[in-house]
Structure formats: structure tokens, C-alpha cells
Amino acid sequence: MAKPVTVVVTSDRYGSETSGMELERGLLSGFPDLDITLRGEPAESEDDLIRIGQDADALLVSTREAVTRRVIENIPNVKVISRYGVGLDNVDLDAAADVGIVVTHYPGYCTSEVADHAMALLLAVNRRIVEMDRDLHSGAWTRFGSATGGILRGPIPPLRQSTLGIVGFGRIGQAVADRARPFGLTLLVADPYASPDVVEANGGALVPLDDLLPHADLVTLHAPLTPETRGLINAERLASMKPDASIINTARGPIIDLDALAVHLEKNPGARAALDVVYPEPLASDHPLYQLPNVIHTPHAAYYSEQSVITVRTETFNEAMAVLQGTLPRTVANPGVLDKVSLTARTA
């Protein structure tokens, strides 16, 4: 007889009435040994998660739900939390291990999309694409004629003579290096956990962050959000950068002190920033970063392609089902939990 389980999608992206869960429902037939009750119940607070978790065996969460120790210690029936996406900063992994809840995710799903987006922002900043588009929409070509120099707000240095600093050299950082090398950029990498051999094999030089920042013309962030990286790019480090250097963030908003960034960009109009992530999201409409002309914004969209969404929804669901079937998911984000639960290795 099939084992009854309840799976709740708490993300408002995938579990609401407007988004539906047609994709997830289509996956149910792949687990005939489970009698799955699937429902979407977006959670906006810890109390929501605790209420939802009372009869759930699995929670499928996104970046917005704060799965704190308080939540984890009050959802006694939950066996697995499966996270849509790469980052795990919103889930208390130690608490989950303490109570025997497996946390899993699928970290490889949007590597190419994020690297593509970072390169797109890098190119847009270097070539001043957004500035020129805005200015031409406001009539600059008519006012200045065909003289490019009269339209440009500042210089455009050739990429082949520029240095790119990559902060964080995991899957995405390495994918950015792959895309940057053909442009002739000099690559510097800061990552305390990266192997010098891996960095060198990818065409870069491994240096401390405080050596990278003063030498880079462009800096792109690809570090996870941890206690060590929260506020990593602060006022002091921004001041150490070249006054016309650009910074690109497609990682996590809190890695940059945004108040310090706004002050830095106002004091250094030649500097620029391209931000796909901020904190909080969204920023208030009157935030100073919206008022500055030397900032490009995109709406936490670096992860997105139609295929990446299909992939993350499929793999997040499948990994949760693996745990409910008693097997190891491909990724256990809190390996300490394996001392408390018994899961068999996958056969394929």
C-alpha cells in the first residue's frame, strides 16, 4: 500500500492560486509508492510556517521564507525541507540537523543563467548601454547629432585593457571566468576556499579581497551569503576601489552595504553599480540607489529562464520525494542530520 505523505509548497511563486502547481502534479505519477497530498500554501511569517508544518511531511520553500530555529523546532512531522534555488541563508541548517530534518536543494540549476546575466551587466556597464539608451530616449541624438563623444557621459575603456575581479569562485564564478576570458580581461579572484590550481586553470590569479579591490576595474560578486560575507563590501572596501570602478552583484543583496554604496556612488560619479539583488527586496521606491544615474537595476532575475524554472521546480520536488522514500537526495545541505536519520543510497 502506498505511504500517505503531505507535501506543501510554501513559495508564493509556485504554490499560489495564480501560479498553480501543474508541473508538480505532473510529477506525482513518478512516485507510485507514495500517496501524495500536494497543496500550495504561501507562508509570509514564521507563524504561517509553523501552522503549515503541523501536518506536512515535506516543505518546499523559496528564498523569502525565514525557516528559523523557532520554526524548525515546532514542525514535528516535517522530514525534509527542499529549497528552491542555490542559497541556503534563510534556513537554519544546524537547527534542522538537531531535530532530524533533512535540508536539500539543487544548486546547479541556474549556473549559466546567472553567469550570462553577470556578463550582460558587465558589458552594459562597460559599454554604457543603459545610459546611452536612456539619453537617446530623452532626445540626446537630436540635440548632439551623430557625435558619440557628445552623447557619452564618460569614458569607455576597452575590456582587453581592463581587470575583472571575481569574488567567489564556485560554479558561477568559474562560469563567469569562462565568459570573460575571450574578451581579454585580466582576471583576479578572491575566494578563501578556492584552490590556486583551479583559479589558475581558469585563467585567473588568486589574491586576497583587499588586494583585488584596488586593482580591479570591474568587480562581480558570486559569494554565498554567510556570516562572513554579510556586509563584505562595506564603506572601507568601497573606498579602496578605483574611483571609476564598477561593481556587479548577482549573488545576495546583503553582501554589499547598500547605504555605503549609495554614498560611494554619489561621491564618485565615475563609479557605477549593476545590481540584480538588494536587501530588502524590493527596495523602497524612494531609496537613494533609485535616484542615482550611475546604477543599473534588474529585479532579482539573473536566475531566470523558462528552462531554469522548470528545472528547479522539478529537481526541488524530486529531491524532497527521495527523502520521503527513504533515500539520499543528491545534496544534503546539513550533513550532520545523517547521524539522526537513516537514508539508503540511490541505486541510479
C-alpha positions, -999 to 999 in steps of 0.1 A, spaced: 0 0 0 13 35 -9 26 55 20 5 87 26 25 119 27 16 156 26 38 180 6 33 217 9 48 243 -14 51 275 7 67 297 -21 42 322 -34 59 318 -68 49 282 -72 22 274 -47 -3 302 -51 -36 301 -68 -23 323 -96 8 302 -104 -7 268 -99 12 236 -95 6 218 -128 42 209 -131 44 194 -97 11 175 -102 26 161 -134 54 146 -113 33 127 -89 30 96 -111 67 91 -108 63 81 -71 37 52 -71 49 41 -36 38 74 -21 2 86 -18 10 123 -21 -13 151 -10 1 182 -26 -10 217 -18 2 252 -21 1 275 9 23 306 7 38 315 40 45 351 50 57 346 85 72 321 110 38 315 124 25 306 89 53 281 85 46 266 119 9 262 112 16 247 78 42 224 92 18 207 116 6 182 91 33 184 64 59 158 57 78 180 33 81 217 29 92 232 -5 104 267 3 120 296 -16 143 324 -6 116 345 11 105 322 39 126 325 71 129 289 83 144 297 117 152 275 146 118 285 162 101 273 131 121 241 128 116 231 165 78 235 160 71 214 129 74 179 144 61 160 113 83 176 87 110 152 75 125 172 47 128 209 37 136 213 0 148 247 -11 141 262 -45 174 276 -56 210 278 -47 213 298 -15 205 284 19 209 315 41 172 316 50 172 281 65 188 273 99 208 242 89 221 234 124 186 235 139 173 212 111 202 188 118 194 189 155 158 178 151 164 153 122 150 173 93 169 168 60 176 200 41 182 196 4 183 218 -27 195 217 -63 225 241 -66 234 236 -102 202 247 -119 209 283 -130 247 285 -132 246 295 -169 218 320 -165 234 338 -136 268 339 -153 251 352 -185 233 379 -165 265 389 -148 283 392 -181 254 412 -196 255 437 -167 293 438 -170 291 446 -207 262 471 -202 283 489 -176 315 490 -196 298 500 -229 274 524 -211 245 507 -229 218 517 -204 230 553 -202 230 557 -239 196 542 -243 181 565 -216 198 595 -232 186 587 -267 151 582 -254 152 617 -240 164 632 -273 202 632 -269 208 622 -305 187 650 -318 205 675 -295 240 664 -301 238 649 -336 259 619 -345 289 629 -323 292 599 -300 316 618 -277 290 645 -271 264 619 -260 286 598 -238 285 606 -200 320 592 -195 349 571 -210 346 535 -223 378 517 -216 385 486 -238 378 454 -219 410 439 -232 429 465 -211 407 461 -180 409 439 -149 379 419 -137 378 409 -100 356 378 -93 346 375 -57 336 339 -50 348 311 -74 323 283 -72 303 271 -101 290 306 -111 323 324 -105 341 299 -128 313 302 -154 318 340 -154 356 334 -159 348 312 -189 327 340 -204 352 368 -196 384 353 -209 375 357 -246 372 395 -241 408 397 -230 401 407 -194 428 402 -168 412 380 -141 417 384 -104 399 360 -80 392 364 -43 379 333 -25 394 319 7 382 284 -2 393 283 -38 422 262 -49 450 283 -66 453 255 -92 416 257 -101 418 295 -103 450 293 -125 434 267 -147 405 291 -153 429 319 -163 429 339 -131 452 348 -102 441 341 -67 446 371 -44 431 384 -11 400 405 -14 417 436 -1 444 432 -28 418 426 -55 396 456 -49 422 484 -55 433 468 -88 400 459 -104 382 480 -130 351 458 -126 341 436 -97 315 409 -99 302 391 -67 294 354 -66 299 345 -30 272 328 -9 256 348 19 272 337 52 280 355 84 314 361 69 301 376 37 273 397 51 284 433 46 316 421 30 316 451 7 314 480 32 323 516 32 360 510 38 363 485 10 344 506 -14 368 535 -6 397 512 -16 384 508 -51 393 529 -81 370 560 -82 358 548 -116 355 511 -109 322 493 -113 306 466 -91 281 440 -102 260 419 -78 241 389 -89 247 369 -56 229 381 -25 219 417 -16 233 418 20 268 412 7 270 449 -1 263 476 25 238 494 3 238 526 23 275 528 20 273 520 -17 248 549 -23 272 573 -6 302 560 -25 284 563 -59 272 598 -51 308 609 -41 323 591 -71 301 598 -102 326 579 -124 319 547 -104 290 525 -113 270 496 -99 248 470 -115 225 453 -90 203 423 -96 200 417 -59 194 441 -30 183 440 6 155 442 14 137 431 -18 122 452 -32 139 484 -21 116 512 -11 107 533 -41 124 563 -25 157 545 -19 188 566 -29 200 539 -52 170 546 -75 179 583 -77 214 578 -89 222 578 -126 252 555 -122 232 525 -111 216 497 -132 188 477 -116 173 443 -125 147 426 -104 165 395 -90 161 380 -124 196 365 -130 184 330 -122 156 332 -147 150 314 -180 119 293 -187 140 262 -187 157 271 -154 123 274 -137 112 240 -150 145 225 -138 144 240 -103 108 231 -97 113 195 -109 145 189 -90 134 205 -58 103 183 -58 122 151 -68 148 157 -40 121 160 -14 104 128 -26 137 110 -24 139 117 13 102 107 18 110 74 1 139 68 25 167 75 0 195 101 0 190 132 -21 218 143 -43 226 172 -20 223 171 18 229 207 29 230 198 66 251 165 67 250 164 105 214 152 101 226 119 88 235 109 124 198 111 132 181 97 101 186 65 80 186 70 43 197 45 17 220 54 -12 203 58 -46 207 29 -70 207 51 -100 
